[in-house]
């Protein structure tokens, strides 16, 4: 186990380095740049722009800028925002709770609904429920998240007036019930695609286990169908889902970016788009690295949990 963890840690560090290099290069190739915001100031001269660029360290060669940024990152200094001068980590951590709340709620909804639909669809194979679940999953996978979010706002906010159109809480309130009320629509919209994915994977995994010899043996011994399902089928069918949960982290983060923008949810996804709009490269790079760390941690935890849950798997 120790050697495996050391190997995975080394691979993760290499991946993080590659992500940082690619991300830095992509930002440099993007149109505009950090100085574009200052260039729009009426009456500003080229000498003043050059002075600002020197103060921000943008007049140095690209490799020098990247090396300096990486060195400071390794020492815990993630840089400062070009927009307001605040530390990047402080900005990220101020938006992190909102994203974790949204992602956590949507993940719980997706796992619970997707597992139930997948198991029931496998047990009631080729039934009306199974066909309806299959069609629903295909539709959910085909609908863009932003479109479904806009439809939800139109129906449940403008027409029915059940839920607020956006934000995390009502100004001046911020109670638990108020936050939960604002959370309903973005969490359900974000969970929509994940429910479809979980239900399809769970159905396939359940069907695979149902056809195993040990399940047929349990039935032949007279074990009740409910006991066979809960003790022998569900537990074994859930094992592949642990790996899927780790792999779903980047998809959830990507969905959160769109969902937070549609519902003006003050999380990291909305912060990422706002920072891109302001060409705030330190914050964009900080969010990119932070998201990559979350993805790698999720993948590693999924492998470790699978090894502990299934004794047949050994991590060398």
LODREN-401745 format. One record per residue (C-alpha): residue number from 0; chain; y, z, x. Coordinates in Angstrom, 1 decimal, decimal comma. Example, Ala and Ser with C-alpha at 12.3 -4.5 7.8 and 13.67 -1.06 7.14 Angstrom:
2
{resi->0 | chain->A | v->-4,5 | w->7,8 | u->12,3} .
{resi->1 | chain->A | v->-1,1 | w->7,1 | u->13,7} .
This chain:
316
{resi->0 | chain->A | v->0,0 | w->0,0 | u->0,0} .
{resi->1 | chain->A | v->2,4 | w->0,9 | u->2,8} .
{resi->2 | chain->A | v->1,9 | w->-2,4 | u->4,6} .
{resi->3 | chain->A | v->2,3 | w->-4,3 | u->1,3} .
{resi->4 | chain->A | v->5,6 | w->-2,6 | u->0,5} .
{resi->5 | chain->A | v->6,9 | w->-3,2 | u->4,0} .
{resi->6 | chain->A | v->6,0 | w->-6,9 | u->3,7} .
{resi->7 | chain->A | v->7,6 | w->-7,2 | u->0,3} .
{resi->8 | chain->A | v->10,7 | w->-5,4 | u->1,6} .
{resi->9 | chain->A | v->11,0 | w->-7,8 | u->4,5} .
{resi->10 | chain->A | v->10,6 | w->-10,8 | u->2,2} .
{resi->11 | chain->A | v->13,3 | w->-9,3 | u->-0,1} .
{resi->12 | chain->A | v->15,7 | w->-9,0 | u->2,7} .
{resi->13 | chain->A | v->15,2 | w->-12,6 | u->3,8} .
{resi->14 | chain->A | v->15,7 | w->-13,8 | u->0,2} .
{resi->15 | chain->A | v->18,9 | w->-11,7 | u->-0,1} .
{resi->16 | chain->A | v->20,2 | w->-13,3 | u->3,1} .
{resi->17 | chain->A | v->19,4 | w->-16,8 | u->1,8} .
{resi->18 | chain->A | v->21,0 | w->-16,0 | u->-1,6} .
{resi->19 | chain->A | v->24,1 | w->-14,8 | u->0,1} .
{resi->20 | chain->A | v->24,4 | w->-17,8 | u->2,3} .
{resi->21 | chain->A | v->23,8 | w->-20,3 | u->-0,5} .
{resi->22 | chain->A | v->26,2 | w->-18,4 | u->-2,9} .
{resi->23 | chain->A | v->28,9 | w->-18,4 | u->-0,2} .
{resi->24 | chain->A | v->28,5 | w->-22,1 | u->0,4} .
{resi->25 | chain->A | v->28,6 | w->-23,0 | u->-3,3} .
{resi->26 | chain->A | v->31,8 | w->-21,0 | u->-3,8} .
{resi->27 | chain->A | v->33,4 | w->-22,8 | u->-0,9} .
{resi->28 | chain->A | v->32,4 | w->-26,2 | u->-2,4} .
{resi->29 | chain->A | v->33,9 | w->-25,2 | u->-5,8} .
{resi->30 | chain->A | v->37,2 | w->-26,8 | u->-6,8} .
{resi->31 | chain->A | v->40,3 | w->-24,7 | u->-6,2} .
{resi->32 | chain->A | v->39,9 | w->-21,5 | u->-4,2} .
{resi->33 | chain->A | v->41,4 | w->-18,0 | u->-4,0} .
{resi->34 | chain->A | v->44,8 | w->-19,5 | u->-3,0} .
{resi->35 | chain->A | v->45,0 | w->-21,7 | u->-6,1} .
{resi->36 | chain->A | v->46,2 | w->-18,7 | u->-8,2} .
{resi->37 | chain->A | v->49,1 | w->-18,2 | u->-5,8} .
{resi->38 | chain->A | v->49,9 | w->-21,9 | u->-5,5} .
{resi->39 | chain->A | v->50,8 | w->-21,9 | u->-9,2} .
{resi->40 | chain->A | v->53,6 | w->-19,4 | u->-8,6} .
{resi->41 | chain->A | v->57,0 | w->-21,2 | u->-9,2} .
{resi->42 | chain->A | v->59,1 | w->-21,7 | u->-6,1} .
{resi->43 | chain->A | v->56,5 | w->-20,4 | u->-3,6} .
{resi->44 | chain->A | v->56,6 | w->-22,1 | u->-0,2} .
{resi->45 | chain->A | v->53,8 | w->-23,3 | u->2,1} .
{resi->46 | chain->A | v->54,8 | w->-20,7 | u->4,7} .
{resi->47 | chain->A | v->54,4 | w->-17,9 | u->2,1} .
{resi->48 | chain->A | v->51,0 | w->-19,3 | u->1,1} .
{resi->49 | chain->A | v->49,9 | w->-19,4 | u->4,7} .
{resi->50 | chain->A | v->51,1 | w->-15,8 | u->5,1} .
{resi->51 | chain->A | v->49,0 | w->-14,7 | u->2,1} .
{resi->52 | chain->A | v->46,0 | w->-16,6 | u->3,4} .
{resi->53 | chain->A | v->46,3 | w->-14,8 | u->6,7} .
{resi->54 | chain->A | v->46,5 | w->-11,4 | u->5,0} .
{resi->55 | chain->A | v->43,4 | w->-12,2 | u->3,0} .
{resi->56 | chain->A | v->41,5 | w->-13,5 | u->6,1} .
{resi->57 | chain->A | v->41,2 | w->-17,0 | u->4,6} .
{resi->58 | chain->A | v->42,7 | w->-18,8 | u->7,6} .
{resi->59 | chain->A | v->39,6 | w->-18,1 | u->9,8} .
{resi->60 | chain->A | v->36,6 | w->-20,5 | u->10,2} .
{resi->61 | chain->A | v->34,0 | w->-20,3 | u->7,4} .
{resi->62 | chain->A | v->31,2 | w->-18,9 | u->9,6} .
{resi->63 | chain->A | v->33,6 | w->-16,1 | u->10,8} .
{resi->64 | chain->A | v->34,5 | w->-15,3 | u->7,2} .
{resi->65 | chain->A | v->30,8 | w->-15,1 | u->6,2} .
{resi->66 | chain->A | v->29,8 | w->-13,1 | u->9,2} .
{resi->67 | chain->A | v->32,6 | w->-10,6 | u->8,6} .
{resi->68 | chain->A | v->31,7 | w->-10,3 | u->4,9} .
{resi->69 | chain->A | v->28,0 | w->-9,8 | u->5,7} .
{resi->70 | chain->A | v->28,8 | w->-7,2 | u->8,4} .
{resi->71 | chain->A | v->31,0 | w->-5,2 | u->6,0} .
{resi->72 | chain->A | v->28,4 | w->-5,5 | u->3,2} .
{resi->73 | chain->A | v->25,7 | w->-4,1 | u->5,5} .
{resi->74 | chain->A | v->27,9 | w->-1,1 | u->6,1} .
{resi->75 | chain->A | v->28,6 | w->-0,5 | u->2,4} .
{resi->76 | chain->A | v->31,9 | w->-2,3 | u->2,1} .
{resi->77 | chain->A | v->31,5 | w->-4,9 | u->-0,5} .
{resi->78 | chain->A | v->35,1 | w->-6,0 | u->-0,2} .
{resi->79 | chain->A | v->38,1 | w->-5,8 | u->-2,5} .
{resi->80 | chain->A | v->39,0 | w->-7,9 | u->-5,5} .
{resi->81 | chain->A | v->41,6 | w->-10,6 | u->-4,9} .
{resi->82 | chain->A | v->43,0 | w->-9,9 | u->-8,4} .
{resi->83 | chain->A | v->43,8 | w->-6,2 | u->-8,3} .
{resi->84 | chain->A | v->42,7 | w->-5,0 | u->-4,9} .
{resi->85 | chain->A | v->40,1 | w->-2,6 | u->-6,3} .
{resi->86 | chain->A | v->36,7 | w->-2,1 | u->-4,4} .
{resi->87 | chain->A | v->34,1 | w->-4,6 | u->-5,6} .
{resi->88 | chain->A | v->31,4 | w->-1,9 | u->-6,1} .
{resi->89 | chain->A | v->33,8 | w->0,2 | u->-8,2} .
{resi->90 | chain->A | v->34,4 | w->-2,8 | u->-10,4} .
{resi->91 | chain->A | v->30,7 | w->-3,6 | u->-10,7} .
{resi->92 | chain->A | v->29,7 | w->0,0 | u->-11,5} .
{resi->93 | chain->A | v->32,4 | w->0,3 | u->-14,2} .
{resi->94 | chain->A | v->30,8 | w->-2,7 | u->-16,0} .
{resi->95 | chain->A | v->27,1 | w->-1,8 | u->-15,2} .
{resi->96 | chain->A | v->26,5 | w->0,8 | u->-18,0} .
{resi->97 | chain->A | v->27,5 | w->-1,7 | u->-20,7} .
{resi->98 | chain->A | v->25,1 | w->-4,4 | u->-19,3} .
{resi->99 | chain->A | v->22,3 | w->-1,9 | u->-18,9} .
{resi->100 | chain->A | v->22,8 | w->-0,7 | u->-22,5} .
{resi->101 | chain->A | v->22,7 | w->-4,2 | u->-23,9} .
{resi->102 | chain->A | v->19,8 | w->-5,3 | u->-21,7} .
{resi->103 | chain->A | v->17,8 | w->-2,2 | u->-22,3} .
{resi->104 | chain->A | v->18,2 | w->-2,4 | u->-26,1} .
{resi->105 | chain->A | v->17,4 | w->-6,1 | u->-26,3} .
{resi->106 | chain->A | v->14,3 | w->-5,6 | u->-24,0} .
{resi->107 | chain->A | v->12,9 | w->-2,8 | u->-26,2} .
{resi->108 | chain->A | v->13,4 | w->-4,9 | u->-29,3} .
{resi->109 | chain->A | v->11,8 | w->-8,0 | u->-27,6} .
{resi->110 | chain->A | v->8,8 | w->-6,0 | u->-26,3} .
{resi->111 | chain->A | v->8,1 | w->-4,2 | u->-29,6} .
{resi->112 | chain->A | v->8,5 | w->-7,2 | u->-31,9} .
{resi->113 | chain->A | v->7,0 | w->-9,7 | u->-29,5} .
{resi->114 | chain->A | v->3,9 | w->-7,5 | u->-28,9} .
{resi->115 | chain->A | v->3,4 | w->-6,9 | u->-32,6} .
{resi->116 | chain->A | v->3,8 | w->-10,6 | u->-33,5} .
{resi->117 | chain->A | v->1,6 | w->-11,8 | u->-30,7} .
{resi->118 | chain->A | v->-1,3 | w->-9,4 | u->-31,4} .
{resi->119 | chain->A | v->-1,2 | w->-10,0 | u->-35,1} .
{resi->120 | chain->A | v->-1,0 | w->-13,8 | u->-34,6} .
{resi->121 | chain->A | v->-4,1 | w->-13,6 | u->-32,3} .
{resi->122 | chain->A | v->-6,1 | w->-11,4 | u->-34,7} .
{resi->123 | chain->A | v->-5,0 | w->-13,5 | u->-37,7} .
{resi->124 | chain->A | v->-5,4 | w->-16,8 | u->-35,9} .
{resi->125 | chain->A | v->-4,6 | w->-20,0 | u->-37,8} .
{resi->126 | chain->A | v->-3,3 | w->-17,9 | u->-40,7} .
{resi->127 | chain->A | v->0,0 | w->-18,4 | u->-42,5} .
{resi->128 | chain->A | v->1,5 | w->-15,6 | u->-40,4} .
{resi->129 | chain->A | v->0,3 | w->-17,2 | u->-37,1} .
{resi->130 | chain->A | v->1,7 | w->-20,6 | u->-38,1} .
{resi->131 | chain->A | v->5,0 | w->-19,1 | u->-39,1} .
{resi->132 | chain->A | v->5,2 | w->-17,1 | u->-35,9} .
{resi->133 | chain->A | v->4,5 | w->-20,3 | u->-33,9} .
{resi->134 | chain->A | v->7,2 | w->-22,3 | u->-35,7} .
{resi->135 | chain->A | v->9,7 | w->-19,4 | u->-35,4} .
{resi->136 | chain->A | v->9,1 | w->-19,1 | u->-31,7} .
{resi->137 | chain->A | v->9,6 | w->-22,8 | u->-31,1} .
{resi->138 | chain->A | v->12,9 | w->-22,7 | u->-33,1} .
{resi->139 | chain->A | v->14,1 | w->-19,6 | u->-31,2} .
{resi->140 | chain->A | v->13,4 | w->-21,2 | u->-27,9} .
{resi->141 | chain->A | v->15,3 | w->-24,3 | u->-29,0} .
{resi->142 | chain->A | v->18,4 | w->-22,6 | u->-30,2} .
{resi->143 | chain->A | v->21,2 | w->-22,0 | u->-27,5} .
{resi->144 | chain->A | v->22,1 | w->-18,4 | u->-27,3} .
{resi->145 | chain->A | v->25,8 | w->-19,0 | u->-27,7} .
{resi->146 | chain->A | v->25,3 | w->-21,1 | u->-30,8} .
{resi->147 | chain->A | v->23,1 | w->-18,4 | u->-32,4} .
{resi->148 | chain->A | v->25,7 | w->-15,8 | u->-31,5} .
{resi->149 | chain->A | v->28,5 | w->-17,8 | u->-33,2} .
{resi->150 | chain->A | v->26,3 | w->-18,2 | u->-36,3} .
{resi->151 | chain->A | v->25,7 | w->-14,5 | u->-36,3} .
{resi->152 | chain->A | v->29,4 | w->-13,8 | u->-36,1} .
{resi->153 | chain->A | v->30,1 | w->-16,2 | u->-38,9} .
{resi->154 | chain->A | v->27,4 | w->-14,9 | u->-41,3} .
{resi->155 | chain->A | v->27,4 | w->-11,1 | u->-40,6} .
{resi->156 | chain->A | v->31,1 | w->-10,6 | u->-39,7} .
{resi->157 | chain->A | v->33,2 | w->-13,2 | u->-41,5} .
{resi->158 | chain->A | v->31,0 | w->-13,6 | u->-44,6} .
{resi->159 | chain->A | v->29,1 | w->-10,4 | u->-45,2} .
{resi->160 | chain->A | v->31,4 | w->-8,1 | u->-43,1} .
{resi->161 | chain->A | v->28,4 | w->-6,0 | u->-42,0} .
{resi->162 | chain->A | v->29,1 | w->-5,8 | u->-38,2} .
{resi->163 | chain->A | v->32,2 | w->-6,2 | u->-36,0} .
{resi->164 | chain->A | v->32,7 | w->-9,6 | u->-34,2} .
{resi->165 | chain->A | v->32,8 | w->-8,2 | u->-30,7} .
{resi->166 | chain->A | v->33,7 | w->-5,5 | u->-28,2} .
{resi->167 | chain->A | v->31,7 | w->-2,4 | u->-27,4} .
{resi->168 | chain->A | v->33,5 | w->0,1 | u->-29,6} .
{resi->169 | chain->A | v->36,4 | w->0,5 | u->-31,9} .
{resi->170 | chain->A | v->39,6 | w->1,5 | u->-30,1} .
{resi->171 | chain->A | v->40,2 | w->5,2 | u->-30,6} .
{resi->172 | chain->A | v->36,6 | w->5,9 | u->-31,6} .
{resi->173 | chain->A | v->33,8 | w->5,2 | u->-29,1} .
{resi->174 | chain->A | v->31,3 | w->7,5 | u->-30,8} .
{resi->175 | chain->A | v->27,5 | w->7,0 | u->-30,6} .
{resi->176 | chain->A | v->27,3 | w->5,5 | u->-34,1} .
{resi->177 | chain->A | v->30,3 | w->3,3 | u->-33,4} .
{resi->178 | chain->A | v->28,8 | w->1,9 | u->-30,2} .
{resi->179 | chain->A | v->25,4 | w->1,4 | u->-31,9} .
{resi->180 | chain->A | v->27,2 | w->-0,5 | u->-34,7} .
{resi->181 | chain->A | v->28,8 | w->-2,8 | u->-32,2} .
{resi->182 | chain->A | v->25,5 | w->-3,2 | u->-30,3} .
{resi->183 | chain->A | v->23,4 | w->-4,5 | u->-33,2} .
{resi->184 | chain->A | v->24,4 | w->-8,2 | u->-33,2} .
{resi->185 | chain->A | v->24,6 | w->-8,8 | u->-29,4} .
{resi->186 | chain->A | v->21,3 | w->-7,0 | u->-28,8} .
{resi->187 | chain->A | v->19,4 | w->-9,0 | u->-31,5} .
{resi->188 | chain->A | v->20,9 | w->-12,3 | u->-30,3} .
{resi->189 | chain->A | v->19,9 | w->-11,5 | u->-26,7} .
{resi->190 | chain->A | v->16,4 | w->-10,5 | u->-27,8} .
{resi->191 | chain->A | v->15,8 | w->-13,6 | u->-29,9} .
{resi->192 | chain->A | v->14,5 | w->-15,8 | u->-27,1} .
{resi->193 | chain->A | v->12,6 | w->-12,9 | u->-25,5} .
{resi->194 | chain->A | v->10,8 | w->-12,1 | u->-28,7} .
{resi->195 | chain->A | v->9,5 | w->-15,7 | u->-28,8} .
{resi->196 | chain->A | v->8,4 | w->-15,6 | u->-25,2} .
{resi->197 | chain->A | v->6,7 | w->-12,2 | u->-25,5} .
{resi->198 | chain->A | v->4,9 | w->-13,2 | u->-28,7} .
{resi->199 | chain->A | v->3,5 | w->-16,4 | u->-27,2} .
{resi->200 | chain->A | v->2,3 | w->-14,7 | u->-24,0} .
{resi->201 | chain->A | v->0,9 | w->-11,8 | u->-26,0} .
{resi->202 | chain->A | v->-1,0 | w->-14,0 | u->-28,3} .
{resi->203 | chain->A | v->-2,5 | w->-16,0 | u->-25,5} .
{resi->204 | chain->A | v->-3,4 | w->-12,8 | u->-23,6} .
{resi->205 | chain->A | v->-5,0 | w->-11,2 | u->-26,7} .
{resi->206 | chain->A | v->-7,0 | w->-14,3 | u->-27,5} .
{resi->207 | chain->A | v->-8,3 | w->-14,3 | u->-23,9} .
{resi->208 | chain->A | v->-9,4 | w->-10,7 | u->-24,1} .
{resi->209 | chain->A | v->-10,9 | w->-11,0 | u->-27,6} .
{resi->210 | chain->A | v->-13,3 | w->-13,7 | u->-26,2} .
{resi->211 | chain->A | v->-14,5 | w->-11,4 | u->-23,4} .
{resi->212 | chain->A | v->-18,1 | w->-10,2 | u->-23,3} .
{resi->213 | chain->A | v->-17,2 | w->-6,5 | u->-23,4} .
{resi->214 | chain->A | v->-15,3 | w->-7,0 | u->-26,7} .
{resi->215 | chain->A | v->-18,3 | w->-8,7 | u->-28,2} .
{resi->216 | chain->A | v->-20,6 | w->-6,0 | u->-26,9} .
{resi->217 | chain->A | v->-18,4 | w->-3,3 | u->-28,5} .
{resi->218 | chain->A | v->-18,5 | w->-5,1 | u->-31,8} .
{resi->219 | chain->A | v->-22,3 | w->-5,5 | u->-31,6} .
{resi->220 | chain->A | v->-22,6 | w->-1,7 | u->-31,1} .
{resi->221 | chain->A | v->-20,8 | w->-1,1 | u->-34,4} .
{resi->222 | chain->A | v->-17,4 | w->0,0 | u->-33,1} .
{resi->223 | chain->A | v->-14,8 | w->-0,3 | u->-35,9} .
{resi->224 | chain->A | v->-12,4 | w->-3,4 | u->-35,6} .
{resi->225 | chain->A | v->-9,4 | w->-1,1 | u->-35,3} .
{resi->226 | chain->A | v->-10,9 | w->0,9 | u->-32,4} .
{resi->227 | chain->A | v->-12,0 | w->-2,3 | u->-30,7} .
{resi->228 | chain->A | v->-8,5 | w->-3,7 | u->-31,0} .
{resi->229 | chain->A | v->-6,6 | w->-0,6 | u->-29,8} .
{resi->230 | chain->A | v->-9,0 | w->0,6 | u->-27,1} .
{resi->231 | chain->A | v->-10,4 | w->-2,6 | u->-25,7} .
{resi->232 | chain->A | v->-8,2 | w->-5,5 | u->-26,6} .
{resi->233 | chain->A | v->-4,5 | w->-4,3 | u->-26,5} .
{resi->234 | chain->A | v->-4,7 | w->-2,3 | u->-23,3} .
{resi->235 | chain->A | v->-6,2 | w->-5,2 | u->-21,4} .
{resi->236 | chain->A | v->-3,9 | w->-7,8 | u->-23,0} .
{resi->237 | chain->A | v->-0,9 | w->-5,8 | u->-21,9} .
{resi->238 | chain->A | v->-1,6 | w->-6,0 | u->-18,2} .
{resi->239 | chain->A | v->-0,2 | w->-9,5 | u->-17,7} .
{resi->240 | chain->A | v->2,8 | w->-8,5 | u->-19,7} .
{resi->241 | chain->A | v->3,8 | w->-6,0 | u->-17,0} .
{resi->242 | chain->A | v->4,2 | w->-8,9 | u->-14,6} .
{resi->243 | chain->A | v->6,1 | w->-10,9 | u->-17,2} .
{resi->244 | chain->A | v->8,5 | w->-8,0 | u->-17,7} .
{resi->245 | chain->A | v->9,5 | w->-8,1 | u->-14,0} .
{resi->246 | chain->A | v->9,9 | w->-11,9 | u->-14,1} .
{resi->247 | chain->A | v->12,1 | w->-11,6 | u->-17,2} .
{resi->248 | chain->A | v->14,9 | w->-9,8 | u->-15,4} .
{resi->249 | chain->A | v->16,7 | w->-13,0 | u->-14,3} .
{resi->250 | chain->A | v->16,3 | w->-14,5 | u->-17,7} .
{resi->251 | chain->A | v->17,8 | w->-11,4 | u->-19,4} .
{resi->252 | chain->A | v->20,7 | w->-11,3 | u->-16,9} .
{resi->253 | chain->A | v->21,4 | w->-15,0 | u->-17,7} .
{resi->254 | chain->A | v->21,2 | w->-14,4 | u->-21,4} .
{resi->255 | chain->A | v->23,5 | w->-11,4 | u->-21,1} .
{resi->256 | chain->A | v->26,1 | w->-13,5 | u->-19,4} .
{resi->257 | chain->A | v->26,4 | w->-15,8 | u->-22,4} .
{resi->258 | chain->A | v->25,9 | w->-13,0 | u->-25,0} .
{resi->259 | chain->A | v->28,6 | w->-10,8 | u->-23,4} .
{resi->260 | chain->A | v->31,0 | w->-13,7 | u->-23,4} .
{resi->261 | chain->A | v->30,4 | w->-14,6 | u->-27,1} .
{resi->262 | chain->A | v->30,7 | w->-11,0 | u->-28,2} .
{resi->263 | chain->A | v->33,4 | w->-9,9 | u->-25,7} .
{resi->264 | chain->A | v->31,0 | w->-7,2 | u->-24,5} .
{resi->265 | chain->A | v->32,5 | w->-5,5 | u->-21,3} .
{resi->266 | chain->A | v->29,5 | w->-6,0 | u->-19,1} .
{resi->267 | chain->A | v->28,7 | w->-7,7 | u->-15,8} .
{resi->268 | chain->A | v->28,1 | w->-11,1 | u->-17,4} .
{resi->269 | chain->A | v->31,6 | w->-11,2 | u->-18,8} .
{resi->270 | chain->A | v->33,0 | w->-9,9 | u->-15,6} .
{resi->271 | chain->A | v->31,2 | w->-12,7 | u->-13,7} .
{resi->272 | chain->A | v->32,8 | w->-15,4 | u->-15,8} .
{resi->273 | chain->A | v->36,3 | w->-13,8 | u->-15,7} .
{resi->274 | chain->A | v->36,0 | w->-13,5 | u->-11,9} .
{resi->275 | chain->A | v->35,1 | w->-17,2 | u->-11,7} .
{resi->276 | chain->A | v->38,1 | w->-18,1 | u->-13,8} .
{resi->277 | chain->A | v->40,4 | w->-16,1 | u->-11,4} .
{resi->278 | chain->A | v->38,6 | w->-17,4 | u->-8,3} .
{resi->279 | chain->A | v->37,9 | w->-13,8 | u->-7,4} .
{resi->280 | chain->A | v->35,3 | w->-14,6 | u->-4,8} .
{resi->281 | chain->A | v->34,6 | w->-11,0 | u->-3,5} .
{resi->282 | chain->A | v->33,7 | w->-9,9 | u->-7,1} .
{resi->283 | chain->A | v->31,6 | w->-13,0 | u->-7,7} .
{resi->284 | chain->A | v->29,6 | w->-12,6 | u->-4,5} .
{resi->285 | chain->A | v->29,2 | w->-8,9 | u->-5,2} .
{resi->286 | chain->A | v->27,8 | w->-9,6 | u->-8,7} .
{resi->287 | chain->A | v->25,5 | w->-12,3 | u->-7,2} .
{resi->288 | chain->A | v->24,0 | w->-10,0 | u->-4,6} .
{resi->289 | chain->A | v->23,8 | w->-7,1 | u->-7,1} .
{resi->290 | chain->A | v->21,9 | w->-9,3 | u->-9,6} .
{resi->291 | chain->A | v->19,6 | w->-10,5 | u->-6,9} .
{resi->292 | chain->A | v->18,8 | w->-6,9 | u->-5,9} .
{resi->293 | chain->A | v->18,0 | w->-6,1 | u->-9,5} .
{resi->294 | chain->A | v->15,7 | w->-9,2 | u->-9,8} .
{resi->295 | chain->A | v->13,8 | w->-8,3 | u->-6,6} .
{resi->296 | chain->A | v->13,4 | w->-4,7 | u->-7,6} .
{resi->297 | chain->A | v->12,1 | w->-5,7 | u->-11,0} .
{resi->298 | chain->A | v->9,5 | w->-8,0 | u->-9,5} .
{resi->299 | chain->A | v->8,4 | w->-5,4 | u->-7,0} .
{resi->300 | chain->A | v->8,1 | w->-2,7 | u->-9,6} .
{resi->301 | chain->A | v->6,0 | w->-5,0 | u->-11,8} .
{resi->302 | chain->A | v->3,5 | w->-5,6 | u->-9,0} .
{resi->303 | chain->A | v->3,2 | w->-1,9 | u->-8,2} .
{resi->304 | chain->A | v->2,8 | w->-0,8 | u->-11,8} .
{resi->305 | chain->A | v->0,2 | w->-3,5 | u->-12,4} .
{resi->306 | chain->A | v->-1,8 | w->-2,2 | u->-9,3} .
{resi->307 | chain->A | v->-1,7 | w->1,4 | u->-10,6} .
{resi->308 | chain->A | v->-2,6 | w->0,5 | u->-14,2} .
{resi->309 | chain->A | v->-5,4 | w->-1,9 | u->-13,3} .
{resi->310 | chain->A | v->-7,8 | w->-0,4 | u->-10,6} .
{resi->311 | chain->A | v->-9,3 | w->-3,9 | u->-10,0} .
{resi->312 | chain->A | v->-6,0 | w->-4,9 | u->-8,2} .
{resi->313 | chain->A | v->-5,5 | w->-3,6 | u->-4,7} .
{resi->314 | chain->A | v->-2,3 | w->-4,1 | u->-2,8} .
{resi->315 | chain->A | v->-3,3 | w->-4,5 | u->0,8} .
